[in-house]
């Protein structure tokens, strides 16, 4: 029993084992390939062979079975791995790793990735292939000495004192782009230049081998090279300049003699790197005066060149009558035309008086009463001259007497105001002459003078500073007289036959006048302003320069350094006792020009310094430092006027109260042209690093000219009539004064046109110009009118283009005019119903109606009369010609006394033949003008009747060439005649 049971169990086990063996026998690819877990490799850059440790060999326990025991490939895992693994022998599993392309150690020194091996599976199709585990591969890229050393700087500079031995003067430094320590290190430097008293160590430090002598050599030029540890020499040697400085001399160092100022860039530091060298002397105080010389620019410095009247408004002068006595010459202000001007300062209107010129101011220009407060202001440059009186402004008797009512003149470097009072009831002495003794009068420099008169008080401001008269003399008031006075500038008007006694001069009858007491110097901005100019801010504004010196004190030195300016900021003084703080303040001194378009040119600069040591002695002498600021030429604006330059309006619009708008769509645009430089940078930073030392790496510079629109002010716009001057009896240019007052503008008008003045924006001027209207209340003989507009900025410094406008007058004609003439018919013409003569839209039809009834084409023309004005006028003339021709035919018939049996007679008359013969030359010209002007506009409006009329007109012209006799013949319709 027990034996049988054991037998059955053994049989079952054998059966199971048999089945397992059968399954195992059927499974061919039993094992995965095996490789090492870690590999280390070395590859040389620019080579693809990788030396692995251990070698790459994959094993498979299924060997030597075909496919299952063979290694088909290796797979690399990782991103952008520059390597590939290939099988050299499938049966042995031997493989190799190699680079896909050239490697660069400078870009990446090491690479790490994972690797797997896989067998060939169970057959050629690779089914059921097995993969090994992932092995880590580390590959190091070995460097080759491909790069040469490159110096960090293109050149080196240093300064040494003579007679001194230095441990180190400066250091030169080179770098190598190789990635390995061996090839990237600089092992040595060498001075190539022979026989120089300098040496360089392995770290690049240069020192002198002996004491240097400034008298022997002022500057040494050395050529230095470098070697890396692979014995590679620098691709390009570097130049080293060593300046030998003589024994210490006090003075300013780092002082640039030329400083360029570009307009519109704000403030420009003048001494950004300046340092005061005192040679280690014990300093107790330092004082420096910085002077900016601008006397040769304009009126002493760069100021706005607007008219003086405009400047008064810009500075906020009180309203009232302001008269400019030396204006820029124009059609409205022409009394200064003959005076020589200084044209070298960008339209800064300066008049020169050489002792022979003077001008008379026209009557009515100055209406200021001397009984009221008034102000006289002027810019004057005058040098020491003769001991004679030199008159700036004089109001004297025109004829009969030589009395001076008031005058401003120079005498012996004194400024004197003569002010004679008008006749009064009491004959008491009153102040008459006010004397000021001033150095400014004779120093040949520009100064601004403001005389405030509020009788009996008179005050004077010179360059914003107040001065009281040192002498006041009195005189009687003038005696009553009906003699007119003459206002002159640059001299005083006198009568030749009078006897001058300095009080009143009585001239003999028949005397002639002349100028006397001529002025020698320059004048500008001479004005008389009604009312006292009390506001000091206004006076300072008129005088203050638009350019000058400026300084922003650093906080750390604000308390230890004292800075003071003169009134117009053309000079300043700096005072302190600390050299470092003093240097910082000097480095923050800047030049500023606030004008949008400054005057270009040189501004001289001078720094004078005083240094004191202990006991208040000047122990160090610092020479003056001189230089100049060069203000570059500003980009000049181009002012462009554009808009509708040709239009037509009906005569009724010109005669209406509103008139015709001259510049309805005017645009004012100002542009400047700039040159823009575009820099093209290096393509790749690595290529720039690899560039040999000293190679040209300057960017490519491309200059592009661009136009940029800018905004600025205008100060004048002038509208002038072209051709004939304006006739005030039947035409005018008008502008609402309220619109001008609202924008602080003024207008003067004459037969030449009108002039708008005042400083305002281009937009404001554009708005005002839109409101100018032209009126003409007698347009019968007017067909067109032409005008020109010119605008300018800065007193004519920048002028716009000439914008010309042509306005045509459209004359409309009533089509029913001369209707009575058209209704007259010849008595002998029988009525017909089948024929009519077409006269450009005017038809002669049934004579039984005893009138000319318009056809359908005529109705169309009448409706479109506004578009076909000239055609209608021509048609009316032709109807009248028809009537005259038919009347002549009737008279000829009566004279011949021909009796016709006209019961069946039809007569067709061509009245155009007679008209064409009489007016052929006129109609040809009119039709040519008509066709040229209306060809493009009225083609679509031509009706069939008009076309037929044109054909008949052409036929009539051809027949007209055959003689006048044929034009009088009649065309008979004899189809119904019986013989």
Order of alpha helices (4+ residues) and beta strands (2+ residues): alpha-beta-beta-beta-beta-beta-beta-beta-beta-beta-beta-beta-alpha-beta-beta-beta-beta-beta-beta-beta-beta-beta-beta-alpha-beta-beta-beta-beta-beta-beta-beta-beta-beta-beta-beta-beta-beta-beta-beta-beta-beta-beta-alpha-beta-beta-beta-alpha-beta-beta-beta-beta-beta-alpha-beta-beta-alpha-beta-beta-beta-alpha-beta-beta-alpha-beta-beta-beta-beta-alpha-beta-beta-alpha-alpha-beta-alpha-alpha-alpha-alpha-beta
